Amino acid sequence: MPGDPTALVEQLWAQFLPLVHERVRLIEEVAAGGGDVATAGRAAHNLAGSLGSYGRATASSVARELDLAFTAGVPDQAWLTDAVRRLREGLEVGRA
């Protein structure tokens, strides 16, 4: 009998989490006034797609907002700082 699918997803999530934190860090660098906007935009795009696959719908939605904002140009720093906060909160909440 196959294992519990929820447990498997959580195990895969644990393996993926370091990459998630690295991608969030790239976005945080731009929010802090440094970093590379194109790299942060790619990180947001990748997070938007992958977080939903791991059941992190709230974080995925925020990452999608970030992706769209980076696509449109350099986001307002205050908005970007708030979006990063919401992204981190969405990751902490977990499956939502």
CYANA upper distance limits for C-alpha pairs under 8 A (distance plus 0.5 A):
  3 GLY  CA      7 ALA  CA      8.11
  3 GLY  CA      8 LEU  CA      7.70
  4 ASP  CA      8 LEU  CA      6.80
  5 PRO  CA      9 VAL  CA      6.69
  6 THR  CA     10 GLU  CA      6.75
  7 ALA  CA     11 GLN  CA      6.62
  8 LEU  CA     12 LEU  CA      6.70
  9 VAL  CA     13 TRP  CA      6.50
  9 VAL  CA     54 TYR  CA      7.07
 10 GLU  CA     14 ALA  CA      6.72
 10 GLU  CA     54 TYR  CA      8.22
 11 GLN  CA     15 GLN  CA      7.10
 12 LEU  CA     16 PHE  CA      6.70
 13 TRP  CA     17 LEU  CA      6.40
 13 TRP  CA     54 TYR  CA      7.03
 14 ALA  CA     18 PRO  CA      8.43
 16 PHE  CA     20 VAL  CA      6.97
 17 LEU  CA     21 HIS  CA      6.74
 18 PRO  CA     22 GLU  CA      6.78
 19 LEU  CA     23 ARG  CA      6.70
 20 VAL  CA     24 VAL  CA      6.71
 20 VAL  CA     47 LEU  CA      7.60
 21 HIS  CA     25 ARG  CA      6.57
 22 GLU  CA     26 LEU  CA      6.93
 23 ARG  CA     27 ILE  CA      7.12
 23 ARG  CA     40 ALA  CA      7.92
 23 ARG  CA     43 ALA  CA      5.58
 23 ARG  CA     44 ALA  CA      7.75
 23 ARG  CA     47 LEU  CA      7.95
 24 VAL  CA     28 GLU  CA      6.65
 24 VAL  CA     43 ALA  CA      7.78
 24 VAL  CA     44 ALA  CA      8.21
 24 VAL  CA     84 VAL  CA      8.12
 25 ARG  CA     29 GLU  CA      6.70
 26 LEU  CA     30 VAL  CA      7.42
 26 LEU  CA     35 GLY  CA      7.27
 26 LEU  CA     36 ASP  CA      8.28
 26 LEU  CA     39 THR  CA      7.63
 26 LEU  CA     40 ALA  CA      5.80
 26 LEU  CA     43 ALA  CA      7.54
 27 ILE  CA     31 ALA  CA      6.92
 27 ILE  CA     35 GLY  CA      8.27
 27 ILE  CA     37 VAL  CA      8.48
 27 ILE  CA     40 ALA  CA      5.23
 27 ILE  CA     41 GLY  CA      8.06
 27 ILE  CA     43 ALA  CA      7.62
 27 ILE  CA     44 ALA  CA      7.74
 27 ILE  CA     84 VAL  CA      7.89
 28 GLU  CA     32 ALA  CA      6.62
 28 GLU  CA     81 THR  CA      8.06
 28 GLU  CA     84 VAL  CA      7.15
 29 GLU  CA     33 GLY  CA      7.06
 29 GLU  CA     34 GLY  CA      5.76
 29 GLU  CA     35 GLY  CA      5.29
 29 GLU  CA     36 ASP  CA      8.32
 30 VAL  CA     34 GLY  CA      5.32
 30 VAL  CA     35 GLY  CA      5.23
 30 VAL  CA     36 ASP  CA      6.98
 30 VAL  CA     37 VAL  CA      6.83
 30 VAL  CA     40 ALA  CA      7.54
 31 ALA  CA     77 GLN  CA      6.26
 31 ALA  CA     78 ALA  CA      8.49
 31 ALA  CA     80 LEU  CA      6.14
 31 ALA  CA     81 THR  CA      5.94
 31 ALA  CA     84 VAL  CA      8.31
 32 ALA  CA     77 GLN  CA      8.33
 32 ALA  CA     81 THR  CA      8.26
 33 GLY  CA     77 GLN  CA      8.17
 35 GLY  CA     40 ALA  CA      8.14
 36 ASP  CA     40 ALA  CA      6.68
 37 VAL  CA     41 GLY  CA      6.51
 37 VAL  CA     70 PHE  CA      7.65
 37 VAL  CA     74 VAL  CA      7.44
 38 ALA  CA     42 ARG  CA      6.81
 38 ALA  CA     70 PHE  CA      8.11
 39 THR  CA     43 ALA  CA      6.71
 40 ALA  CA     44 ALA  CA      6.65
 40 ALA  CA     70 PHE  CA      8.26
 41 GLY  CA     45 HIS  CA      6.66
 41 GLY  CA     66 LEU  CA      7.85
 41 GLY  CA     67 ASP  CA      6.13
 41 GLY  CA     70 PHE  CA      5.68
 41 GLY  CA     71 THR  CA      7.42
 42 ARG  CA     46 ASN  CA      6.62
 42 ARG  CA     67 ASP  CA      7.99
 43 ALA  CA     47 LEU  CA      6.62
 44 ALA  CA     48 ALA  CA      6.55
 44 ALA  CA     63 ALA  CA      5.70
 44 ALA  CA     64 ARG  CA      7.32
 44 ALA  CA     66 LEU  CA      6.39
 44 ALA  CA     67 ASP  CA      5.48
 45 HIS  CA     49 GLY  CA      7.09
 45 HIS  CA     63 ALA  CA      7.37
 45 HIS  CA     64 ARG  CA      7.08
 45 HIS  CA     66 LEU  CA      8.30
 45 HIS  CA     67 ASP  CA      5.51
 46 ASN  CA     50 SER  CA      6.67
 47 LEU  CA     51 LEU  CA      6.07
 47 LEU  CA     60 SER  CA      7.00
 47 LEU  CA     63 ALA  CA      6.42
 47 LEU  CA     64 ARG  CA      8.34
 48 ALA  CA     52 GLY  CA      7.46
 48 ALA  CA     59 ALA  CA      8.20
 48 ALA  CA     60 SER  CA      5.03
 48 ALA  CA     61 SER  CA      7.12
 48 ALA  CA     62 VAL  CA      8.07
 48 ALA  CA     63 ALA  CA      5.18
 48 ALA  CA     64 ARG  CA      5.36
 48 ALA  CA     67 ASP  CA      7.90
 49 GLY  CA     53 SER  CA      7.62
 49 GLY  CA     60 SER  CA      7.40
 49 GLY  CA     64 ARG  CA      8.50
 50 SER  CA     54 TYR  CA      7.27
 50 SER  CA     60 SER  CA      7.97
 51 LEU  CA     55 GLY  CA      7.06
 51 LEU  CA     56 ARG  CA      5.65
 51 LEU  CA     57 ALA  CA      7.27
 51 LEU  CA     59 ALA  CA      7.15
 51 LEU  CA     60 SER  CA      5.50
 52 GLY  CA     56 ARG  CA      5.58
 52 GLY  CA     57 ALA  CA      5.47
 52 GLY  CA     59 ALA  CA      8.31
 52 GLY  CA     60 SER  CA      5.83
 54 TYR  CA     95 ARG  CA      8.21
 55 GLY  CA     94 GLY  CA      8.12
 55 GLY  CA     95 ARG  CA      5.55
 55 GLY  CA     96 ALA  CA      7.18
 56 ARG  CA     60 SER  CA      6.54
 56 ARG  CA     90 GLY  CA      7.61
 56 ARG  CA     91 LEU  CA      7.33
 56 ARG  CA     94 GLY  CA      6.28
 56 ARG  CA     95 ARG  CA      5.34
 56 ARG  CA     96 ALA  CA      6.19
 57 ALA  CA     61 SER  CA      6.59
 57 ALA  CA     95 ARG  CA      7.59
 57 ALA  CA     96 ALA  CA      6.20
 58 THR  CA     62 VAL  CA      6.94
 58 THR  CA     87 LEU  CA      8.28
 58 THR  CA     90 GLY  CA      5.83
 58 THR  CA     91 LEU  CA      8.45
 58 THR  CA     96 ALA  CA      6.64
 59 ALA  CA     63 ALA  CA      6.61
 59 ALA  CA     86 ARG  CA      7.97
 59 ALA  CA     87 LEU  CA      5.55
 59 ALA  CA     88 ARG  CA      7.92
 59 ALA  CA     89 GLU  CA      8.13
 59 ALA  CA     90 GLY  CA      4.87
 59 ALA  CA     91 LEU  CA      6.26
 60 SER  CA     64 ARG  CA      6.65
 60 SER  CA     87 LEU  CA      8.49
 61 SER  CA     65 GLU  CA      6.91
 62 VAL  CA     66 LEU  CA      6.80
 62 VAL  CA     83 ALA  CA      7.14
 62 VAL  CA     86 ARG  CA      7.36
 62 VAL  CA     87 LEU  CA      6.17
 63 ALA  CA     67 ASP  CA      6.57
 63 ALA  CA     87 LEU  CA      7.21
 64 ARG  CA     68 LEU  CA      6.70
 65 GLU  CA     69 ALA  CA      6.64
 66 LEU  CA     70 PHE  CA      6.57
 66 LEU  CA     80 LEU  CA      8.16
 66 LEU  CA     83 ALA  CA      7.64
 67 ASP  CA     71 THR  CA      6.63
 68 LEU  CA     72 ALA  CA      6.80
 69 ALA  CA     73 GLY  CA      6.96
 69 ALA  CA     74 VAL  CA      7.63
 69 ALA  CA     75 PRO  CA      6.21
 70 PHE  CA     74 VAL  CA      6.20
 70 PHE  CA     75 PRO  CA      6.76
 75 PRO  CA     79 TRP  CA      7.48
 75 PRO  CA     80 LEU  CA      6.63
 76 ASP  CA     80 LEU  CA      6.52
 77 GLN  CA     81 THR  CA      6.53
 78 ALA  CA     82 ASP  CA      6.81
 79 TRP  CA     83 ALA  CA      6.58
 80 LEU  CA     84 VAL  CA      6.67
 81 THR  CA     85 ARG  CA      6.85
 82 ASP  CA     86 ARG  CA      6.75
 83 ALA  CA     87 LEU  CA      6.54
 84 VAL  CA     88 ARG  CA      6.66
 85 ARG  CA     89 GLU  CA      6.70
 86 ARG  CA     90 GLY  CA      6.56
 87 LEU  CA     91 LEU  CA      6.82
 88 ARG  CA     92 GLU  CA      6.79
 89 GLU  CA     93 VAL  CA      6.67
 90 GLY  CA     94 GLY  CA      6.95
 90 GLY  CA     96 ALA  CA      8.40
